[in-house]
């Protein structure tokens, strides 16, 4: 099975959690649909059928790879001056 990059998974988990919080706060049909869309994407990405399993797998895969550390210096511009 292909494994998604941890940075992608971090973004998808954060997106789902943000949408879930928004739905809890507003309860509108629009925020529910956004939460469901985020859940679907996370399920497809992790190869699962329910959001609880998708979150468990995503968090496990994220934990296996250290978070990227910010670089102290900006990367050089590859375009010629």
VMD Tcl script that builds the backbone (N, CA, C; Angstrom):
set m [mol new atoms 243]
animate dup $m
set s [atomselect $m all]
$s set {name element resname resid chain x y z} {
  {N N UNK 1 A 0.846 -1.187 0.000}
  {CA C UNK 1 A 0.000 0.000 0.000}
  {C C UNK 1 A 0.885 1.242 0.000}
  {N N UNK 2 A 0.521 2.199 -0.789}
  {CA C UNK 2 A 1.237 3.472 -0.792}
  {C C UNK 2 A 0.958 4.208 0.500}
  {N N UNK 3 A 1.976 4.885 1.002}
  {CA C UNK 3 A 1.787 5.656 2.224}
  {C C UNK 3 A 1.926 7.136 1.899}
  {N N UNK 4 A 0.961 7.923 2.351}
  {CA C UNK 4 A 1.027 9.365 2.103}
  {C C UNK 4 A 2.143 10.001 2.922}
  {N N UNK 5 A 2.645 11.101 2.432}
  {CA C UNK 5 A 3.683 11.830 3.149}
  {C C UNK 5 A 3.117 12.364 4.462}
  {N N UNK 6 A 3.919 12.334 5.514}
  {CA C UNK 6 A 3.454 12.825 6.812}
  {C C UNK 6 A 2.978 14.278 6.775}
  {N N UNK 7 A 3.595 15.119 5.959}
  {CA C UNK 7 A 3.142 16.513 5.887}
  {C C UNK 7 A 1.734 16.598 5.329}
  {N N UNK 8 A 1.416 15.729 4.380}
  {CA C UNK 8 A 0.061 15.682 3.827}
  {C C UNK 8 A -0.914 15.223 4.911}
  {N N UNK 9 A -0.541 14.169 5.627}
  {CA C UNK 9 A -1.411 13.662 6.684}
  {C C UNK 9 A -1.640 14.697 7.778}
  {N N UNK 10 A -0.583 15.402 8.169}
  {CA C UNK 10 A -0.739 16.438 9.198}
  {C C UNK 10 A -1.780 17.469 8.753}
  {N N UNK 11 A -1.682 17.879 7.501}
  {CA C UNK 11 A -2.629 18.857 6.972}
  {C C UNK 11 A -4.048 18.328 6.942}
  {N N UNK 12 A -4.219 17.080 6.545}
  {CA C UNK 12 A -5.556 16.492 6.475}
  {C C UNK 12 A -6.170 16.317 7.858}
  {N N UNK 13 A -5.361 15.885 8.821}
  {CA C UNK 13 A -5.867 15.734 10.188}
  {C C UNK 13 A -6.268 17.099 10.731}
  {N N UNK 14 A -5.419 18.095 10.516}
  {CA C UNK 14 A -5.726 19.445 11.001}
  {C C UNK 14 A -6.993 19.989 10.334}
  {N N UNK 15 A -7.116 19.749 9.040}
  {CA C UNK 15 A -8.296 20.210 8.309}
  {C C UNK 15 A -9.572 19.576 8.873}
  {N N UNK 16 A -9.525 18.258 9.101}
  {CA C UNK 16 A -10.693 17.588 9.664}
  {C C UNK 16 A -11.018 18.134 11.043}
  {N N UNK 17 A -10.010 18.269 11.905}
  {CA C UNK 17 A -10.252 18.756 13.261}
  {C C UNK 17 A -10.803 20.180 13.257}
  {N N UNK 18 A -10.296 21.022 12.355}
  {CA C UNK 18 A -10.827 22.385 12.231}
  {C C UNK 18 A -12.286 22.373 11.811}
  {N N UNK 19 A -12.607 21.524 10.827}
  {CA C UNK 19 A -13.988 21.448 10.335}
  {C C UNK 19 A -14.924 20.868 11.391}
  {N N UNK 20 A -14.432 19.891 12.142}
  {CA C UNK 20 A -15.243 19.295 13.206}
  {C C UNK 20 A -15.535 20.333 14.290}
  {N N UNK 21 A -14.529 21.142 14.635}
  {CA C UNK 21 A -14.731 22.200 15.630}
  {C C UNK 21 A -15.713 23.245 15.112}
  {N N UNK 22 A -15.599 23.587 13.827}
  {CA C UNK 22 A -16.521 24.560 13.233}
  {C C UNK 22 A -17.946 24.023 13.237}
  {N N UNK 23 A -18.096 22.738 12.936}
  {CA C UNK 23 A -19.435 22.148 12.937}
  {C C UNK 23 A -20.007 22.111 14.355}
  {N N UNK 24 A -19.166 21.799 15.331}
  {CA C UNK 24 A -19.623 21.794 16.725}
  {C C UNK 24 A -20.083 23.179 17.157}
  {N N UNK 25 A -19.395 24.200 16.644}
  {CA C UNK 25 A -19.723 25.576 17.030}
  {C C UNK 25 A -20.959 26.102 16.321}
  {N N UNK 26 A -21.129 25.740 15.041}
  {CA C UNK 26 A -22.222 26.330 14.262}
  {C C UNK 26 A -23.370 25.376 13.993}
  {N N UNK 27 A -23.043 24.114 13.727}
  {CA C UNK 27 A -24.079 23.124 13.441}
  {C C UNK 27 A -24.809 23.330 12.122}
  {N N UNK 28 A -24.222 24.110 11.217}
  {CA C UNK 28 A -24.897 24.365 9.944}
  {C C UNK 28 A -24.673 23.216 8.963}
  {N N UNK 29 A -25.532 23.139 7.983}
  {CA C UNK 29 A -25.401 22.114 6.954}
  {C C UNK 29 A -24.105 22.302 6.168}
  {N N UNK 30 A -23.716 23.543 5.953}
  {CA C UNK 30 A -22.485 23.822 5.204}
  {C C UNK 30 A -21.250 23.312 5.955}
  {N N UNK 31 A -21.176 23.595 7.258}
  {CA C UNK 31 A -20.007 23.128 8.007}
  {C C UNK 31 A -20.039 21.608 8.170}
  {N N UNK 32 A -21.224 21.029 8.224}
  {CA C UNK 32 A -21.319 19.556 8.281}
  {C C UNK 32 A -20.779 18.957 6.995}
  {N N UNK 33 A -21.140 19.535 5.862}
  {CA C UNK 33 A -20.646 19.028 4.581}
  {C C UNK 33 A -19.133 19.180 4.477}
  {N N UNK 34 A -18.599 20.309 4.946}
  {CA C UNK 34 A -17.150 20.513 4.928}
  {C C UNK 34 A -16.447 19.482 5.814}
  {N N UNK 35 A -17.024 19.186 6.974}
  {CA C UNK 35 A -16.461 18.179 7.867}
  {C C UNK 35 A -16.508 16.800 7.198}
  {N N UNK 36 A -17.638 16.473 6.566}
  {CA C UNK 36 A -17.757 15.188 5.877}
  {C C UNK 36 A -16.782 15.079 4.718}
  {N N UNK 37 A -16.581 16.160 3.985}
  {CA C UNK 37 A -15.613 16.162 2.876}
  {C C UNK 37 A -14.196 15.913 3.395}
  {N N UNK 38 A -13.853 16.575 4.495}
  {CA C UNK 38 A -12.524 16.386 5.084}
  {C C UNK 38 A -12.356 14.954 5.587}
  {N N UNK 39 A -13.402 14.400 6.183}
  {CA C UNK 39 A -13.361 13.021 6.671}
  {C C UNK 39 A -13.187 12.050 5.500}
  {N N UNK 40 A -13.912 12.273 4.432}
  {CA C UNK 40 A -13.813 11.415 3.251}
  {C C UNK 40 A -12.387 11.426 2.697}
  {N N UNK 41 A -11.815 12.606 2.566}
  {CA C UNK 41 A -10.464 12.725 2.027}
  {C C UNK 41 A -9.463 11.998 2.917}
  {N N UNK 42 A -9.608 12.142 4.213}
  {CA C UNK 42 A -8.710 11.464 5.140}
  {C C UNK 42 A -8.884 9.946 5.059}
  {N N UNK 43 A -10.115 9.484 4.927}
  {CA C UNK 43 A -10.366 8.044 4.790}
  {C C UNK 43 A -9.759 7.492 3.504}
  {N N UNK 44 A -9.944 8.188 2.405}
  {CA C UNK 44 A -9.383 7.735 1.132}
  {C C UNK 44 A -7.859 7.698 1.212}
  {N N UNK 45 A -7.280 8.727 1.790}
  {CA C UNK 45 A -5.823 8.827 1.884}
  {C C UNK 45 A -5.233 7.711 2.739}
  {N N UNK 46 A -5.941 7.304 3.783}
  {CA C UNK 46 A -5.429 6.254 4.665}
  {C C UNK 46 A -5.942 4.864 4.293}
  {N N UNK 47 A -6.818 4.776 3.304}
  {CA C UNK 47 A -7.340 3.483 2.867}
  {C C UNK 47 A -8.306 2.863 3.856}
  {N N UNK 48 A -9.073 3.721 4.537}
  {CA C UNK 48 A -10.021 3.240 5.538}
  {C C UNK 48 A -11.441 3.652 5.154}
  {N N UNK 49 A -12.411 3.189 5.955}
  {CA C UNK 49 A -13.810 3.510 5.666}
  {C C UNK 49 A -14.496 4.316 6.751}
  {N N UNK 50 A -13.818 4.526 7.880}
  {CA C UNK 50 A -14.437 5.352 8.918}
  {C C UNK 50 A -13.397 6.305 9.498}
  {N N UNK 51 A -13.878 7.433 9.968}
  {CA C UNK 51 A -12.988 8.514 10.374}
  {C C UNK 51 A -12.171 8.161 11.607}
  {N N UNK 52 A -12.715 7.404 12.540}
  {CA C UNK 52 A -11.940 7.045 13.731}
  {C C UNK 52 A -10.710 6.223 13.364}
  {N N UNK 53 A -10.892 5.259 12.480}
  {CA C UNK 53 A -9.763 4.443 12.023}
  {C C UNK 53 A -8.794 5.289 11.216}
  {N N UNK 54 A -9.318 6.161 10.371}
  {CA C UNK 54 A -8.462 7.030 9.564}
  {C C UNK 54 A -7.599 7.918 10.447}
  {N N UNK 55 A -8.192 8.493 11.477}
  {CA C UNK 55 A -7.424 9.348 12.391}
  {C C UNK 55 A -6.361 8.535 13.131}
  {N N UNK 56 A -6.703 7.326 13.560}
  {CA C UNK 56 A -5.750 6.482 14.265}
  {C C UNK 56 A -4.553 6.152 13.370}
  {N N UNK 57 A -4.828 5.752 12.145}
  {CA C UNK 57 A -3.756 5.399 11.215}
  {C C UNK 57 A -2.930 6.635 10.862}
  {N N UNK 58 A -3.591 7.740 10.572}
  {CA C UNK 58 A -2.869 8.956 10.219}
  {C C UNK 58 A -1.946 9.385 11.352}
  {N N UNK 59 A -2.440 9.374 12.561}
  {CA C UNK 59 A -1.614 9.781 13.703}
  {C C UNK 59 A -0.449 8.817 13.926}
  {N N UNK 60 A -0.687 7.529 13.697}
  {CA C UNK 60 A 0.398 6.565 13.829}
  {C C UNK 60 A 1.482 6.812 12.779}
  {N N UNK 61 A 1.068 7.022 11.537}
  {CA C UNK 61 A 2.039 7.281 10.478}
  {C C UNK 61 A 2.794 8.587 10.723}
  {N N UNK 62 A 2.091 9.597 11.209}
  {CA C UNK 62 A 2.739 10.878 11.512}
  {C C UNK 62 A 3.775 10.682 12.623}
  {N N UNK 63 A 3.442 9.879 13.621}
  {CA C UNK 63 A 4.346 9.692 14.755}
  {C C UNK 63 A 5.614 8.930 14.371}
  {N N UNK 64 A 5.573 8.184 13.285}
  {CA C UNK 64 A 6.747 7.429 12.848}
  {C C UNK 64 A 7.783 8.302 12.163}
  {N N UNK 65 A 7.400 9.502 11.778}
  {CA C UNK 65 A 8.300 10.414 11.090}
  {C C UNK 65 A 8.396 11.704 11.884}
  {N N UNK 66 A 9.606 12.135 12.209}
  {CA C UNK 66 A 9.726 13.385 12.967}
  {C C UNK 66 A 9.179 14.575 12.181}
  {N N UNK 67 A 8.649 15.529 12.910}
  {CA C UNK 67 A 8.132 16.752 12.281}
  {C C UNK 67 A 9.293 17.517 11.665}
  {N N UNK 68 A 9.055 18.164 10.533}
  {CA C UNK 68 A 10.130 18.936 9.920}
  {C C UNK 68 A 10.513 20.114 10.808}
  {N N UNK 69 A 11.807 20.381 10.856}
  {CA C UNK 69 A 12.278 21.517 11.644}
  {C C UNK 69 A 12.510 22.692 10.707}
  {N N UNK 70 A 12.142 23.880 11.129}
  {CA C UNK 70 A 12.357 25.044 10.264}
  {C C UNK 70 A 13.852 25.304 10.100}
  {N N UNK 71 A 14.214 25.723 8.931}
  {CA C UNK 71 A 15.619 26.025 8.671}
  {C C UNK 71 A 15.946 27.418 9.192}
  {N N UNK 72 A 17.177 27.566 9.654}
  {CA C UNK 72 A 17.595 28.853 10.219}
  {C C UNK 72 A 17.823 29.887 9.116}
  {N N UNK 73 A 18.279 29.419 7.966}
  {CA C UNK 73 A 18.561 30.332 6.866}
  {C C UNK 73 A 17.591 30.041 5.714}
  {N N UNK 74 A 17.164 31.074 5.022}
  {CA C UNK 74 A 16.295 30.813 3.862}
  {C C UNK 74 A 17.077 30.113 2.761}
  {N N UNK 75 A 16.362 29.282 2.011}
  {CA C UNK 75 A 17.023 28.575 0.912}
  {C C UNK 75 A 17.364 29.571 -0.182}
  {N N UNK 76 A 18.478 29.356 -0.881}
  {CA C UNK 76 A 18.856 30.288 -1.935}
  {C C UNK 76 A 17.871 30.262 -3.092}
  {N N UNK 77 A 17.745 31.402 -3.732}
  {CA C UNK 77 A 16.865 31.529 -4.889}
  {C C UNK 77 A 17.538 30.851 -6.077}
  {N N UNK 78 A 16.872 29.840 -6.691}
  {CA C UNK 78 A 17.502 29.108 -7.795}
  {C C UNK 78 A 17.539 29.891 -9.104}
  {N N UNK 79 A 16.844 31.009 -9.196}
  {CA C UNK 79 A 16.850 31.773 -10.444}
  {C C UNK 79 A 18.115 32.617 -10.525}
  {N N UNK 80 A 18.707 32.731 -11.717}
  {CA C UNK 80 A 19.924 33.547 -11.852}
  {C C UNK 80 A 19.621 35.028 -11.608}
  {N N UNK 81 A 20.612 35.714 -11.085}
  {CA C UNK 81 A 20.441 37.149 -10.764}
  {C C UNK 81 A 20.545 38.021 -11.969}
}
mol reanalyze $m
mol bondsrecalc $m
mol representation Tube
mol addrep $m
